[in-house]
Amino acid sequence: MTIEHKEARRYLRFPPDPIEVAYLDWRDDRENFTKEVVALIVDVAPKGGCSLIFRHPKDPKLTAGKRCRIQVGDLRPVSAEVVWARELDRDIYRCGFIFLE
């Protein structure tokens, strides 16, 4: 499965600190944040979004437009949306997210 984003990046990207990870909560719930998935951070645009690598089962399908909450390192969780997704290996994805807050 490949979903590609055709627009150019709007913000500079920065590599993460070596020991930082991101957490994903597939429920877009502002009240409660559950660390459902641990992800490796590829890069981060502080005002734009991020690229993450993580394990995700095929059900439910991972598609562009899917909303979630992401906590990058020690920052507060923010709402985000999948912009593109690429399956690297069985159930291992690299995805680009745009921050909605």
KOLGU-4560 file (N, C-alpha, C; in nm, 3 decimals, padded with zeros to 5 digits):
<recs>
<n_xx: 00.085 n_yy: -00.117 n_zz: 00.000 ca_xx: 00.000 ca_yy: 00.000 ca_zz: 00.000 c_xx: 00.090 c_yy: 00.122 c_zz: 00.000 mol: A seq: 1 type: MET>
<n_xx: 00.065 n_yy: 00.214 n_zz: -00.091 ca_xx: 00.141 ca_yy: 00.338 ca_zz: -00.094 c_xx: 00.046 c_yy: 00.454 c_zz: -00.114 mol: A seq: 2 type: THR>
<n_xx: 00.055 n_yy: 00.550 n_zz: -00.026 ca_xx: -00.021 ca_yy: 00.674 ca_zz: -00.038 c_xx: 00.083 c_yy: 00.784 c_zz: -00.042 mol: A seq: 3 type: ILE>
<n_xx: 00.083 n_yy: 00.862 n_zz: -00.148 ca_xx: 00.188 ca_yy: 00.963 ca_zz: -00.162 c_xx: 00.131 c_yy: 01.102 c_zz: -00.155 mol: A seq: 4 type: GLU>
<n_xx: 00.209 n_yy: 01.190 n_zz: -00.099 ca_xx: 00.173 ca_yy: 01.331 ca_zz: -00.085 c_xx: 00.246 c_yy: 01.409 c_zz: -00.193 mol: A seq: 5 type: HIS>
<n_xx: 00.176 n_yy: 01.482 n_zz: -00.276 ca_xx: 00.234 ca_yy: 01.548 ca_zz: -00.392 c_xx: 00.285 c_yy: 01.689 c_zz: -00.364 mol: A seq: 6 type: LYS>
<n_xx: 00.247 n_yy: 01.751 n_zz: -00.252 ca_xx: 00.289 ca_yy: 01.887 ca_zz: -00.223 c_xx: 00.431 c_yy: 01.890 c_zz: -00.168 mol: A seq: 7 type: GLU>
<n_xx: 00.499 n_yy: 02.002 n_zz: -00.189 ca_xx: 00.632 ca_yy: 02.022 ca_zz: -00.131 c_xx: 00.618 c_yy: 02.048 c_zz: 00.018 mol: A seq: 8 type: ALA>
<n_xx: 00.722 n_yy: 02.020 n_zz: 00.091 ca_xx: 00.720 ca_yy: 02.046 ca_zz: 00.235 c_xx: 00.711 c_yy: 02.195 c_zz: 00.261 mol: A seq: 9 type: ARG>
<n_xx: 00.633 n_yy: 02.230 n_zz: 00.359 ca_xx: 00.612 ca_yy: 02.371 ca_zz: 00.392 c_xx: 00.706 c_yy: 02.419 c_zz: 00.501 mol: A seq: 10 type: ARG>
<n_xx: 00.761 n_yy: 02.328 n_zz: 00.580 ca_xx: 00.845 ca_yy: 02.365 ca_zz: 00.693 c_xx: 00.975 c_yy: 02.286 c_zz: 00.690 mol: A seq: 11 type: TYR>
<n_xx: 01.079 n_yy: 02.341 n_zz: 00.751 ca_xx: 01.205 ca_yy: 02.269 ca_zz: 00.764 c_xx: 01.185 c_yy: 02.146 c_zz: 00.851 mol: A seq: 12 type: LEU>
<n_xx: 01.258 n_yy: 02.041 n_zz: 00.822 ca_xx: 01.252 ca_yy: 01.919 ca_zz: 00.902 c_xx: 01.379 c_yy: 01.907 c_zz: 00.984 mol: A seq: 13 type: ARG>
<n_xx: 01.366 n_yy: 01.853 n_zz: 01.103 ca_xx: 01.479 ca_yy: 01.836 ca_zz: 01.193 c_xx: 01.487 c_yy: 01.691 c_zz: 01.237 mol: A seq: 14 type: PHE>
<n_xx: 01.608 n_yy: 01.636 n_zz: 01.248 ca_xx: 01.619 ca_yy: 01.499 ca_zz: 01.301 c_xx: 01.588 c_yy: 01.499 c_zz: 01.450 mol: A seq: 15 type: PRO>
<n_xx: 01.538 n_yy: 01.389 n_zz: 01.504 ca_xx: 01.505 ca_yy: 01.384 ca_zz: 01.647 c_xx: 01.630 c_yy: 01.363 c_zz: 01.731 mol: A seq: 16 type: PRO>
<n_xx: 01.616 n_yy: 01.385 n_zz: 01.860 ca_xx: 01.722 ca_yy: 01.345 ca_zz: 01.952 c_xx: 01.730 c_yy: 01.192 c_zz: 01.947 mol: A seq: 17 type: ASP>
<n_xx: 01.849 n_yy: 01.136 n_zz: 01.962 ca_xx: 01.867 ca_yy: 00.990 ca_zz: 01.943 c_xx: 01.780 c_yy: 00.902 c_zz: 02.033 mol: A seq: 18 type: PRO>
<n_xx: 01.743 n_yy: 00.948 n_zz: 02.152 ca_xx: 01.667 ca_yy: 00.862 ca_zz: 02.243 c_xx: 01.518 c_yy: 00.893 c_zz: 02.247 mol: A seq: 19 type: ILE>
<n_xx: 01.472 n_yy: 00.989 n_zz: 02.167 ca_xx: 01.329 ca_yy: 01.024 ca_zz: 02.167 c_xx: 01.247 c_yy: 00.929 c_zz: 02.081 mol: A seq: 20 type: GLU>
<n_xx: 01.126 n_yy: 00.904 n_zz: 02.127 ca_xx: 01.028 ca_yy: 00.827 ca_zz: 02.051 c_xx: 00.897 c_yy: 00.906 c_zz: 02.050 mol: A seq: 21 type: VAL>
<n_xx: 00.806 n_yy: 00.863 n_zz: 01.966 ca_xx: 00.673 ca_yy: 00.923 ca_zz: 01.962 c_xx: 00.571 c_yy: 00.817 c_zz: 02.003 mol: A seq: 22 type: ALA>
<n_xx: 00.458 n_yy: 00.863 n_zz: 02.053 ca_xx: 00.349 ca_yy: 00.774 ca_zz: 02.091 c_xx: 00.226 c_yy: 00.813 c_zz: 02.011 mol: A seq: 23 type: TYR>
<n_xx: 00.152 n_yy: 00.713 n_zz: 01.966 ca_xx: 00.029 ca_yy: 00.737 ca_zz: 01.890 c_xx: -00.091 c_yy: 00.682 c_zz: 01.965 mol: A seq: 24 type: LEU>
<n_xx: -00.200 n_yy: 00.754 n_zz: 01.957 ca_xx: -00.329 ca_yy: 00.710 ca_zz: 02.009 c_xx: -00.426 c_yy: 00.725 c_zz: 01.891 mol: A seq: 25 type: ASP>
<n_xx: -00.475 n_yy: 00.614 n_zz: 01.839 ca_xx: -00.559 ca_yy: 00.617 ca_zz: 01.718 c_xx: -00.696 c_yy: 00.677 c_zz: 01.743 mol: A seq: 26 type: TRP>
<n_xx: -00.734 n_yy: 00.693 n_zz: 01.870 ca_xx: -00.860 ca_yy: 00.763 ca_zz: 01.899 c_xx: -00.827 c_yy: 00.912 c_zz: 01.904 mol: A seq: 27 type: ARG>
<n_xx: -00.898 n_yy: 00.992 n_zz: 01.832 ca_xx: -00.873 ca_yy: 01.137 ca_zz: 01.832 c_xx: -00.953 c_yy: 01.198 c_zz: 01.947 mol: A seq: 28 type: ASP>
<n_xx: -00.913 n_yy: 01.162 n_zz: 02.070 ca_xx: -00.983 ca_yy: 01.203 ca_zz: 02.191 c_xx: -00.897 c_yy: 01.303 c_zz: 02.266 mol: A seq: 29 type: ASP>
<n_xx: -00.943 n_yy: 01.427 n_zz: 02.278 ca_xx: -00.863 ca_yy: 01.533 ca_zz: 02.341 c_xx: -00.854 c_yy: 01.516 c_zz: 02.493 mol: A seq: 30 type: ARG>
<n_xx: -00.947 n_yy: 01.445 n_zz: 02.553 ca_xx: -00.951 ca_yy: 01.432 ca_zz: 02.699 c_xx: -00.850 c_yy: 01.329 c_zz: 02.750 mol: A seq: 31 type: GLU>
<n_xx: -00.844 n_yy: 01.213 n_zz: 02.686 ca_xx: -00.761 ca_yy: 01.103 ca_zz: 02.733 c_xx: -00.662 c_yy: 01.062 c_zz: 02.625 mol: A seq: 32 type: ASN>
<n_xx: -00.535 n_yy: 01.052 n_zz: 02.663 ca_xx: -00.433 ca_yy: 01.007 ca_zz: 02.569 c_xx: -00.378 c_yy: 00.875 c_zz: 02.617 mol: A seq: 33 type: PHE>
<n_xx: -00.387 n_yy: 00.772 n_zz: 02.533 ca_xx: -00.335 ca_yy: 00.639 ca_zz: 02.564 c_xx: -00.220 c_yy: 00.610 c_zz: 02.469 mol: A seq: 34 type: THR>
<n_xx: -00.108 n_yy: 00.569 n_zz: 02.523 ca_xx: 00.010 ca_yy: 00.539 ca_zz: 02.441 c_xx: -00.007 c_yy: 00.400 c_zz: 02.379 mol: A seq: 35 type: LYS>
<n_xx: -00.086 n_yy: 00.393 n_zz: 02.269 ca_xx: -00.116 ca_yy: 00.266 ca_zz: 02.204 c_xx: 00.002 c_yy: 00.212 c_zz: 02.124 mol: A seq: 36 type: GLU>
<n_xx: 00.074 n_yy: 00.302 n_zz: 02.055 ca_xx: 00.181 ca_yy: 00.262 ca_zz: 01.964 c_xx: 00.305 c_yy: 00.345 c_zz: 01.995 mol: A seq: 37 type: VAL>
<n_xx: 00.421 n_yy: 00.280 n_zz: 01.998 ca_xx: 00.549 ca_yy: 00.349 ca_zz: 02.012 c_xx: 00.609 c_yy: 00.356 c_zz: 01.872 mol: A seq: 38 type: VAL>
<n_xx: 00.657 n_yy: 00.475 n_zz: 01.834 ca_xx: 00.710 ca_yy: 00.494 ca_zz: 01.699 c_xx: 00.849 c_yy: 00.556 c_zz: 01.702 mol: A seq: 39 type: ALA>
<n_xx: 00.930 n_yy: 00.519 n_zz: 01.605 ca_xx: 01.059 ca_yy: 00.584 ca_zz: 01.586 c_xx: 01.036 c_yy: 00.712 c_zz: 01.506 mol: A seq: 40 type: LEU>
<n_xx: 01.102 n_yy: 00.819 n_zz: 01.546 ca_xx: 01.086 ca_yy: 00.947 ca_zz: 01.478 c_xx: 01.191 c_yy: 00.958 c_zz: 01.369 mol: A seq: 41 type: ILE>
<n_xx: 01.147 n_yy: 00.981 n_zz: 01.245 ca_xx: 01.238 ca_yy: 01.000 ca_zz: 01.133 c_xx: 01.279 c_yy: 01.147 c_zz: 01.127 mol: A seq: 42 type: VAL>
<n_xx: 01.179 n_yy: 01.236 n_zz: 01.127 ca_xx: 01.205 ca_yy: 01.379 ca_zz: 01.131 c_xx: 01.081 c_yy: 01.452 c_zz: 01.182 mol: A seq: 43 type: ASP>
<n_xx: 01.102 n_yy: 01.577 n_zz: 01.221 ca_xx: 00.994 ca_yy: 01.658 ca_zz: 01.279 c_xx: 01.002 c_yy: 01.798 c_zz: 01.223 mol: A seq: 44 type: VAL>
<n_xx: 00.887 n_yy: 01.853 n_zz: 01.186 ca_xx: 00.874 ca_yy: 01.994 ca_zz: 01.152 c_xx: 00.789 c_yy: 02.054 c_zz: 01.263 mol: A seq: 45 type: ALA>
<n_xx: 00.846 n_yy: 02.135 n_zz: 01.351 ca_xx: 00.775 ca_yy: 02.181 ca_zz: 01.471 c_xx: 00.637 c_yy: 02.239 c_zz: 01.446 mol: A seq: 46 type: PRO>
<n_xx: 00.616 n_yy: 02.310 n_zz: 01.336 ca_xx: 00.483 ca_yy: 02.367 ca_zz: 01.311 c_xx: 00.408 c_yy: 02.291 c_zz: 01.203 mol: A seq: 47 type: LYS>
<n_xx: 00.468 n_yy: 02.187 n_zz: 01.147 ca_xx: 00.406 ca_yy: 02.121 ca_zz: 01.033 c_xx: 00.362 c_yy: 01.979 c_zz: 01.055 mol: A seq: 48 type: GLY>
<n_xx: 00.454 n_yy: 01.892 n_zz: 01.094 ca_xx: 00.421 ca_yy: 01.753 ca_zz: 01.108 c_xx: 00.543 c_yy: 01.670 c_zz: 01.139 mol: A seq: 49 type: GLY>
<n_xx: 00.535 n_yy: 01.540 n_zz: 01.109 ca_xx: 00.646 ca_yy: 01.450 ca_zz: 01.136 c_xx: 00.635 c_yy: 01.325 c_zz: 01.050 mol: A seq: 50 type: CYS>
<n_xx: 00.746 n_yy: 01.253 n_zz: 01.042 ca_xx: 00.750 ca_yy: 01.121 ca_zz: 00.978 c_xx: 00.786 c_yy: 01.021 c_zz: 01.086 mol: A seq: 51 type: SER>
<n_xx: 00.711 n_yy: 00.911 n_zz: 01.091 ca_xx: 00.732 ca_yy: 00.810 ca_zz: 01.193 c_xx: 00.738 c_yy: 00.671 c_zz: 01.131 mol: A seq: 52 type: LEU>
<n_xx: 00.807 n_yy: 00.580 n_zz: 01.197 ca_xx: 00.809 ca_yy: 00.439 ca_zz: 01.159 c_xx: 00.755 c_yy: 00.360 c_zz: 01.278 mol: A seq: 53 type: ILE>
<n_xx: 00.659 n_yy: 00.270 n_zz: 01.251 ca_xx: 00.598 ca_yy: 00.195 ca_zz: 01.360 c_xx: 00.531 c_yy: 00.068 c_zz: 01.308 mol: A seq: 54 type: PHE>
<n_xx: 00.497 n_yy: -00.020 n_zz: 01.400 ca_xx: 00.424 ca_yy: -00.142 ca_zz: 01.367 c_xx: 00.276 c_yy: -00.114 c_zz: 01.380 mol: A seq: 55 type: ARG>
<n_xx: 00.200 n_yy: -00.154 n_zz: 01.277 ca_xx: 00.056 ca_yy: -00.133 ca_zz: 01.277 c_xx: -00.010 c_yy: -00.252 c_zz: 01.209 mol: A seq: 56 type: HIS>
<n_xx: -00.102 n_yy: -00.319 n_zz: 01.277 ca_xx: -00.170 ca_yy: -00.432 ca_zz: 01.212 c_xx: -00.256 c_yy: -00.384 c_zz: 01.096 mol: A seq: 57 type: PRO>
<n_xx: -00.283 n_yy: -00.472 n_zz: 01.001 ca_xx: -00.359 ca_yy: -00.434 ca_zz: 00.883 c_xx: -00.504 c_yy: -00.397 c_zz: 00.913 mol: A seq: 58 type: LYS>
<n_xx: -00.557 n_yy: -00.441 n_zz: 01.023 ca_xx: -00.692 ca_yy: -00.401 ca_zz: 01.063 c_xx: -00.683 c_yy: -00.315 c_zz: 01.186 mol: A seq: 59 type: ASP>
<n_xx: -00.731 n_yy: -00.194 n_zz: 01.191 ca_xx: -00.798 ca_yy: -00.123 ca_zz: 01.082 c_xx: -00.696 c_yy: -00.070 c_zz: 00.981 mol: A seq: 60 type: PRO>
<n_xx: -00.743 n_yy: -00.048 n_zz: 00.860 ca_xx: -00.657 ca_yy: -00.002 ca_zz: 00.751 c_xx: -00.597 c_yy: 00.135 c_zz: 00.783 mol: A seq: 61 type: LYS>
<n_xx: -00.475 n_yy: 00.152 n_zz: 00.743 ca_xx: -00.405 ca_yy: 00.279 ca_zz: 00.761 c_xx: -00.413 c_yy: 00.355 c_zz: 00.629 mol: A seq: 62 type: LEU>
<n_xx: -00.490 n_yy: 00.463 n_zz: 00.627 ca_xx: -00.512 ca_yy: 00.537 ca_zz: 00.503 c_xx: -00.494 c_yy: 00.686 c_zz: 00.526 mol: A seq: 63 type: THR>
<n_xx: -00.469 n_yy: 00.758 n_zz: 00.418 ca_xx: -00.459 ca_yy: 00.904 ca_zz: 00.426 c_xx: -00.591 c_yy: 00.958 c_zz: 00.480 mol: A seq: 64 type: ALA>
<n_xx: -00.581 n_yy: 01.057 n_zz: 00.566 ca_xx: -00.700 ca_yy: 01.117 ca_zz: 00.624 c_xx: -00.735 c_yy: 01.062 c_zz: 00.761 mol: A seq: 65 type: GLY>
<n_xx: -00.674 n_yy: 00.950 n_zz: 00.800 ca_xx: -00.702 ca_yy: 00.893 ca_zz: 00.933 c_xx: -00.648 c_yy: 00.987 c_zz: 01.039 mol: A seq: 66 type: LYS>
<n_xx: -00.730 n_yy: 01.016 n_zz: 01.139 ca_xx: -00.690 ca_yy: 01.108 ca_zz: 01.245 c_xx: -00.646 c_yy: 01.032 c_zz: 01.369 mol: A seq: 67 type: ARG>
<n_xx: -00.558 n_yy: 01.096 n_zz: 01.446 ca_xx: -00.506 ca_yy: 01.036 ca_zz: 01.567 c_xx: -00.451 c_yy: 01.146 c_zz: 01.657 mol: A seq: 68 type: CYS>
<n_xx: -00.391 n_yy: 01.107 n_zz: 01.767 ca_xx: -00.319 ca_yy: 01.201 ca_zz: 01.855 c_xx: -00.175 c_yy: 01.150 c_zz: 01.861 mol: A seq: 69 type: ARG>
<n_xx: -00.079 n_yy: 01.242 n_zz: 01.857 ca_xx: 00.062 ca_yy: 01.206 ca_zz: 01.861 c_xx: 00.131 c_yy: 01.285 c_zz: 01.971 mol: A seq: 70 type: ILE>
<n_xx: 00.215 n_yy: 01.215 n_zz: 02.046 ca_xx: 00.302 ca_yy: 01.280 ca_zz: 02.144 c_xx: 00.446 c_yy: 01.256 c_zz: 02.098 mol: A seq: 71 type: GLN>
<n_xx: 00.514 n_yy: 01.362 n_zz: 02.059 ca_xx: 00.653 ca_yy: 01.353 ca_zz: 02.014 c_xx: 00.743 c_yy: 01.387 c_zz: 02.131 mol: A seq: 72 type: VAL>
<n_xx: 00.820 n_yy: 01.288 n_zz: 02.175 ca_xx: 00.909 ca_yy: 01.309 ca_zz: 02.289 c_xx: 00.833 c_yy: 01.352 c_zz: 02.413 mol: A seq: 73 type: GLY>
<n_xx: 00.879 n_yy: 01.461 n_zz: 02.476 ca_xx: 00.816 ca_yy: 01.511 ca_zz: 02.598 c_xx: 00.710 c_yy: 01.618 c_zz: 02.571 mol: A seq: 74 type: ASP>
<n_xx: 00.683 n_yy: 01.647 n_zz: 02.445 ca_xx: 00.583 ca_yy: 01.748 ca_zz: 02.413 c_xx: 00.443 c_yy: 01.698 c_zz: 02.444 mol: A seq: 75 type: LEU>
<n_xx: 00.348 n_yy: 01.789 n_zz: 02.453 ca_xx: 00.210 ca_yy: 01.748 ca_zz: 02.482 c_xx: 00.150 c_yy: 01.679 c_zz: 02.358 mol: A seq: 76 type: ARG>
<n_xx: 00.055 n_yy: 01.589 n_zz: 02.377 ca_xx: -00.011 ca_yy: 01.525 ca_zz: 02.263 c_xx: -00.087 c_yy: 01.627 c_zz: 02.179 mol: A seq: 77 type: PRO>
<n_xx: -00.082 n_yy: 01.610 n_zz: 02.046 ca_xx: -00.154 ca_yy: 01.698 ca_zz: 01.954 c_xx: -00.232 c_yy: 01.612 c_zz: 01.855 mol: A seq: 78 type: VAL>
<n_xx: -00.339 n_yy: 01.670 n_zz: 01.801 ca_xx: -00.415 ca_yy: 01.602 ca_zz: 01.696 c_xx: -00.334 c_yy: 01.604 c_zz: 01.568 mol: A seq: 79 type: SER>
<n_xx: -00.343 n_yy: 01.495 n_zz: 01.492 ca_xx: -00.269 ca_yy: 01.484 ca_zz: 01.367 c_xx: -00.350 c_yy: 01.403 c_zz: 01.267 mol: A seq: 80 type: ALA>
<n_xx: -00.307 n_yy: 01.409 n_zz: 01.143 ca_xx: -00.374 ca_yy: 01.335 ca_zz: 01.035 c_xx: -00.269 c_yy: 01.270 c_zz: 00.947 mol: A seq: 81 type: GLU>
<n_xx: -00.295 n_yy: 01.146 n_zz: 00.905 ca_xx: -00.205 ca_yy: 01.076 ca_zz: 00.814 c_xx: -00.213 c_yy: 01.143 c_zz: 00.678 mol: A seq: 82 type: VAL>
<n_xx: -00.097 n_yy: 01.182 n_zz: 00.623 ca_xx: -00.092 ca_yy: 01.243 ca_zz: 00.490 c_xx: -00.052 c_yy: 01.138 c_zz: 00.387 mol: A seq: 83 type: VAL>
<n_xx: 00.044 n_yy: 01.053 n_zz: 00.422 ca_xx: 00.085 ca_yy: 00.944 ca_zz: 00.335 c_xx: 00.132 c_yy: 00.827 c_zz: 00.421 mol: A seq: 84 type: TRP>
<n_xx: 00.126 n_yy: 00.708 n_zz: 00.364 ca_xx: 00.169 ca_yy: 00.587 ca_zz: 00.435 c_xx: 00.236 c_yy: 00.492 c_zz: 00.336 mol: A seq: 85 type: ALA>
<n_xx: 00.345 n_yy: 00.432 n_zz: 00.380 ca_xx: 00.416 ca_yy: 00.336 ca_zz: 00.296 c_xx: 00.447 c_yy: 00.214 c_zz: 00.381 mol: A seq: 86 type: ARG>
<n_xx: 00.407 n_yy: 00.096 n_zz: 00.335 ca_xx: 00.435 ca_yy: -00.027 ca_zz: 00.408 c_xx: 00.577 c_yy: -00.070 c_zz: 00.374 mol: A seq: 87 type: GLU>
<n_xx: 00.666 n_yy: -00.074 n_zz: 00.474 ca_xx: 00.806 ca_yy: -00.111 ca_zz: 00.453 c_xx: 00.825 c_yy: -00.262 c_zz: 00.458 mol: A seq: 88 type: LEU>
<n_xx: 00.753 n_yy: -00.326 n_zz: 00.544 ca_xx: 00.758 ca_yy: -00.471 ca_zz: 00.563 c_xx: 00.622 c_yy: -00.511 c_zz: 00.617 mol: A seq: 89 type: ASP>
<n_xx: 00.601 n_yy: -00.638 n_zz: 00.640 ca_xx: 00.471 ca_yy: -00.681 ca_zz: 00.689 c_xx: 00.438 c_yy: -00.611 c_zz: 00.821 mol: A seq: 90 type: ARG>
<n_xx: 00.336 n_yy: -00.529 n_zz: 00.821 ca_xx: 00.286 ca_yy: -00.455 ca_zz: 00.937 c_xx: 00.380 c_yy: -00.344 c_zz: 00.987 mol: A seq: 91 type: ASP>
<n_xx: 00.486 n_yy: -00.312 n_zz: 00.914 ca_xx: 00.577 ca_yy: -00.203 ca_zz: 00.951 c_xx: 00.555 c_yy: -00.089 c_zz: 00.851 mol: A seq: 92 type: ILE>
<n_xx: 00.519 n_yy: 00.029 n_zz: 00.904 ca_xx: 00.486 ca_yy: 00.143 ca_zz: 00.818 c_xx: 00.575 c_yy: 00.262 c_zz: 00.845 mol: A seq: 93 type: TYR>
<n_xx: 00.597 n_yy: 00.339 n_zz: 00.741 ca_xx: 00.655 ca_yy: 00.473 ca_zz: 00.753 c_xx: 00.545 c_yy: 00.567 c_zz: 00.706 mol: A seq: 94 type: ARG>
<n_xx: 00.509 n_yy: 00.663 n_zz: 00.792 ca_xx: 00.397 ca_yy: 00.752 ca_zz: 00.761 c_xx: 00.437 c_yy: 00.897 c_zz: 00.784 mol: A seq: 95 type: CYS>
<n_xx: 00.374 n_yy: 00.984 n_zz: 00.707 ca_xx: 00.387 ca_yy: 01.126 ca_zz: 00.727 c_xx: 00.259 c_yy: 01.178 c_zz: 00.788 mol: A seq: 96 type: GLY>
<n_xx: 00.273 n_yy: 01.261 n_zz: 00.890 ca_xx: 00.160 ca_yy: 01.317 ca_zz: 00.961 c_xx: 00.165 c_yy: 01.469 c_zz: 00.953 mol: A seq: 97 type: PHE>
<n_xx: 00.050 n_yy: 01.532 n_zz: 00.949 ca_xx: 00.042 ca_yy: 01.677 ca_zz: 00.960 c_xx: -00.025 c_yy: 01.708 c_zz: 01.093 mol: A seq: 98 type: ILE>
<n_xx: 00.033 n_yy: 01.803 n_zz: 01.168 ca_xx: -00.026 ca_yy: 01.843 ca_zz: 01.295 c_xx: -00.145 c_yy: 01.934 c_zz: 01.269 mol: A seq: 99 type: PHE>
<n_xx: -00.253 n_yy: 01.912 n_zz: 01.341 ca_xx: -00.376 ca_yy: 01.989 ca_zz: 01.323 c_xx: -00.392 c_yy: 02.099 c_zz: 01.427 mol: A seq: 100 type: LEU>
<n_xx: -00.302 n_yy: 02.108 n_zz: 01.522 ca_xx: -00.310 ca_yy: 02.211 ca_zz: 01.628 c_xx: -00.190 c_yy: 02.301 c_zz: 01.622 mol: A seq: 101 type: GLU>
</recs>
